[in-house]
């Protein structure tokens, strides 16, 4: 079962990264409800093993493309994010003082903390793309113009999957000329 979760998460992330064209050194936000993956209501069935399977599925893909993960915490930590200290410094995000736990931050953020070299929590990010496993509402952590992506992977375990990429704002009106690939 956990091997299936790992592969589903990896497939969803691979598809997102292929479609989103995130630049090297970019930030990808992931929200993940291990409860929803296991078929329970969000926040009511936290399962560290399911969260671990998702991390094991997505982290190698992010690392091989030179991307940073921003792992969204649960509402008990106000949807703070766990990122590498290096990313916080690069993007100018101020760390806050907390270490996620399965019941205060969520199993996914806890697993991410364990897998990162030098993790910190931050309150906000502006990610280039995002993957939402279990309707965790990652939109607040994306850059301003989010473009929904329809992935072929519809679920990880029992959790619904949504994804988005971002693009620069189109400005200038009718006379403006835009690059073909935005």
DOKOL-715967 format. One line per 10 residues: number of its first residue (from 1); for each residue x, y, z of C-alpha. Coordinates in nm, 2 decimals, decimal comma. Example, Ala and Ser with C-alpha at 12.3 -4.5 7.8 and 13.67 -1.06 7.14 Angstrom:
1 = 1,23/-0,45/0,78; 1,37/-0,11/0,71;
//
This chain:
1 = 0,00/0,00/0,00; 0,27/0,25/0,10; 0,47/0,16/-0,21; 0,16/0,25/-0,42; 0,13/0,59/-0,24; 0,50/0,65/-0,31; 0,46/0,58/-0,68; 0,14/0,78/-0,72; 0,30/1,08/-0,55; 0,61/1,05/-0,77;
11 = 0,40/1,02/-1,08; 0,20/1,33/-0,99; 0,52/1,53/-0,91; 0,69/1,42/-1,23; 0,39/1,53/-1,43; 0,37/1,86/-1,25; 0,74/1,93/-1,30; 0,72/1,84/-1,67; 0,43/2,08/-1,73; 0,53/2,36/-1,50;
21 = 0,89/2,42/-1,63; 1,01/2,54/-1,28; 1,36/2,70/-1,32; 1,65/2,53/-1,14; 1,67/2,67/-0,79; 1,29/2,72/-0,79; 1,04/2,65/-0,52; 0,77/2,39/-0,53; 0,50/2,39/-0,26; 0,34/2,06/-0,16;
31 = 0,04/2,03/0,08; -0,04/1,68/0,18; -0,30/1,53/0,41; -0,19/1,18/0,52; -0,54/1,15/0,67; -0,71/1,20/0,33; -0,46/0,96/0,17; -0,58/0,69/0,41; -0,95/0,77/0,35; -1,01/0,97/0,66;
41 = -1,13/1,33/0,69; -0,84/1,58/0,68; -0,68/1,61/1,02; -0,86/1,31/1,17; -0,63/1,02/1,08; -0,27/1,14/1,06; -0,05/0,86/0,92; 0,32/0,92/0,94; 0,39/0,62/0,71; 0,18/0,76/0,43;
51 = 0,35/1,10/0,46; 0,69/0,93/0,46; 0,59/0,74/0,14; 0,50/1,07/-0,03; 0,83/1,23/0,07; 1,02/0,93/-0,06; 0,83/0,96/-0,39; 0,88/1,33/-0,45; 1,21/1,43/-0,29; 1,44/1,25/-0,54;
61 = 1,26/1,42/-0,83; 1,30/1,77/-0,68; 1,66/1,71/-0,60; 1,75/1,58/-0,94; 1,61/1,90/-1,10; 1,77/2,13/-0,84; 1,44/2,24/-0,69; 1,35/2,32/-0,33; 1,05/2,17/-0,15; 0,82/2,39/0,06;
71 = 0,62/2,14/0,27; 0,30/2,30/0,40; 0,21/2,25/0,76; -0,15/2,19/0,88; -0,37/2,46/1,02; -0,24/2,42/1,37; 0,08/2,59/1,26; -0,12/2,84/1,04; -0,01/2,67/0,72; 0,36/2,76/0,78;
81 = 0,60/2,58/0,55; 0,91/2,37/0,60; 1,20/2,46/0,37; 1,57/2,43/0,36; 1,75/2,71/0,54; 1,94/2,77/0,22; 1,61/2,84/0,03; 1,49/3,07/0,31; 1,81/3,27/0,28; 1,80/3,27/-0,11;
91 = 1,44/3,39/-0,12; 1,46/3,62/0,18; 1,21/3,44/0,40; 1,24/3,49/0,77; 1,24/3,16/0,98; 0,99/3,12/1,26; 1,06/2,91/1,57; 0,87/2,57/1,55; 0,94/2,21/1,47; 0,64/2,03/1,32;
101 = 0,49/1,72/1,48; 0,23/1,48/1,35; -0,05/1,65/1,54; 0,08/2,00/1,52; 0,21/2,07/1,18; 0,11/1,74/1,03; 0,27/1,41/0,94; 0,38/1,54/0,59; 0,57/1,85/0,73; 0,72/1,63/1,00;
111 = 0,85/1,38/0,74; 0,98/1,67/0,53; 1,17/1,81/0,83; 1,34/1,47/0,89; 1,45/1,45/0,52; 1,59/1,80/0,48; 1,95/1,88/0,55; 1,89/2,20/0,75; 1,52/2,26/0,77; 1,35/2,58/0,90;
121 = 0,98/2,69/0,92; 0,87/3,00/0,74; 0,53/3,17/0,74; 0,49/3,25/0,37; 0,65/3,16/0,03; 0,58/3,24/-0,33; 0,63/2,91/-0,51; 0,67/2,86/-0,88; 0,44/2,55/-0,88; 0,25/2,34/-0,63;
131 = 0,10/2,00/-0,57; -0,20/1,96/-0,34; -0,27/1,61/-0,21; -0,59/1,60/-0,01; -0,74/1,95/-0,06; -0,50/2,13/0,17; -0,54/2,47/0,00; -0,19/2,55/-0,12; -0,30/2,85/-0,33; -0,19/3,10/-0,07;
141 = 0,17/2,99/-0,12; 0,18/3,03/-0,50; 0,29/3,33/-0,70; 0,02/3,56/-0,81; -0,09/3,41/-1,14; -0,16/3,04/-1,07; -0,26/2,83/-1,36; -0,44/2,50/-1,28; -0,30/2,19/-1,42; -0,50/1,88/-1,50;
151 = -0,28/1,58/-1,41; -0,35/1,23/-1,52; -0,29/1,12/-1,16; -0,62/1,20/-0,99; -0,55/1,05/-0,65; -0,27/0,95/-0,41; -0,42/0,68/-0,20; -0,78/0,81/-0,14; -0,68/1,18/-0,15; -0,77/1,40/-0,45;
161 = -0,48/1,56/-0,63; -0,47/1,92/-0,76; -0,17/2,10/-0,92; -0,08/2,44/-1,05; 0,20/2,62/-1,22; 0,25/2,99/-1,22; 0,33/3,25/-1,48; 0,43/3,61/-1,50; 0,14/3,87/-1,51; 0,05/3,97/-1,87;
171 = 0,05/4,35/-1,87; 0,01/4,61/-2,14; -0,33/4,55/-2,29; -0,41/4,51/-2,66; -0,09/4,65/-2,80; 0,14/4,43/-2,59; 0,33/4,14/-2,73; 0,39/3,84/-2,52; 0,64/3,55/-2,55; 0,48/3,24/-2,70;
181 = 0,57/3,03/-2,40; 0,45/3,19/-2,08;
//
